[in-house]
Amino acid sequence: MPQGKPEYVPEDGLTTRERRNRPLLIVHTGPGKGKSTAAFGLALRAWNQGWPIGVFQFVKSAKWRIGEETALKALGESGQGGTVAWNKMGEGWSWIQRAGTEADHAADAREGWEQIKRDLAAETYRFYVLDEFTYPMKWGWVDVDDVLAALKDRPGNQHVVITGRDADPRLLEAADLVTEMTKVRHPMDRGQKGQKGIEW
């Protein structure tokens, strides 16, 4: 897209302004690092525009103190940009063994998704980060068709970014913007675990 001009303009009856301001469904997927980081970068831009932001974390433990949460909450309380609501589903879970059963984690994920649907219907936020949301869909805890229907029918001008590996092909097809993070090299390949300031 040289000089910010699209290569193709559809004959959809929309004006340039209407097309430009359509709400987007964005997916960050792939095996590389940076999917959530990029989503939170978009949240910073949304905050700067004064948009209310809703973050829903589906995998990272509720006990983790991640930098993006601290920073975005502080910005949301500053009164200078948009508000920020940060929601962690249950006590957090991932492929790492945690307390509780798979049924508990699945129920937490379903309730998280039901809350998101309520917020979409009420137009609670202008920008949503559904962090690591590809996993509950992959594991069958949240119905992909239900997700796609709710996102397709969301009212108003609500942008949604979904992060996580192994995004369902149907989600990729429905998305307006898809970025796949590829891994060229990672410190874990050489036995180095995550560290403060880089992973959290």
Secondary structure as the mmCIF struct_conf table of DSSP 4:
data_model
#
loop_
_struct_conf.conf_type_id
_struct_conf.id
_struct_conf.beg_label_comp_id
_struct_conf.beg_label_asym_id
_struct_conf.beg_label_seq_id
_struct_conf.end_label_comp_id
_struct_conf.end_label_asym_id
_struct_conf.end_label_seq_id
HELX_RH_3T_P HELX_RH_3T_P1 PRO A 2 GLY A 4
BEND BEND1 GLU A 7 GLU A 7
BEND BEND2 ASP A 12 GLY A 13
HELX_RH_AL_P HELX_RH_AL_P1 THR A 16 ARG A 20
TURN_TY1_P TURN_TY1_P1 ASN A 21 ASN A 21
STRN STRN1 LEU A 25 THR A 29
BEND BEND3 GLY A 30 LYS A 33
HELX_RH_AL_P HELX_RH_AL_P2 LYS A 35 ASN A 48
TURN_TY1_P TURN_TY1_P2 GLN A 49 GLY A 50
STRN STRN2 ILE A 53 GLN A 57
BEND BEND4 PHE A 58 LYS A 60
TURN_TY1_P TURN_TY1_P3 ALA A 62 LYS A 63
HELX_RH_AL_P HELX_RH_AL_P3 GLY A 67 GLU A 77
TURN_TY1_P TURN_TY1_P4 SER A 78 GLY A 79
BEND BEND5 GLN A 80 GLY A 81
STRN STRN3 VAL A 84 LYS A 88
TURN_TY1_P TURN_TY1_P5 GLY A 90 GLU A 91
BEND BEND6 TRP A 95 ILE A 96
BEND BEND7 ALA A 99 GLY A 100
HELX_RH_AL_P HELX_RH_AL_P4 GLU A 102 ALA A 122
TURN_TY1_P TURN_TY1_P6 GLU A 123 GLU A 123
BEND BEND8 ARG A 126 ARG A 126
STRN STRN4 PHE A 127 ASP A 131
TURN_TY1_P TURN_TY1_P7 GLU A 132 PHE A 133
HELX_RH_AL_P HELX_RH_AL_P5 THR A 134 LYS A 138
TURN_TY1_P TURN_TY1_P8 TRP A 139 GLY A 140
BEND BEND9 TRP A 141 VAL A 142
HELX_RH_AL_P HELX_RH_AL_P6 VAL A 144 LYS A 152
TURN_TY1_P TURN_TY1_P9 ASP A 153 ASP A 153
BEND BEND10 GLY A 156 ASN A 157
STRN STRN5 HIS A 159 THR A 163
BEND BEND11 ARG A 165 ASP A 166
HELX_RH_AL_P HELX_RH_AL_P7 PRO A 169 ALA A 174
BEND BEND12 ASP A 176 ASP A 176
STRN STRN6 LEU A 177 GLU A 180
HELX_LH_PP_P HELX_LH_PP_P1 MET A 181 LYS A 183
BEND BEND13 VAL A 184 VAL A 184
HELX_RH_3T_P HELX_RH_3T_P2 PRO A 187 ARG A 190
TURN_TY1_P TURN_TY1_P10 GLY A 191 GLY A 191
HELX_LH_PP_P HELX_LH_PP_P2 GLN A 192 GLY A 194
TURN_TY1_P TURN_TY1_P11 LYS A 196 GLU A 199
#
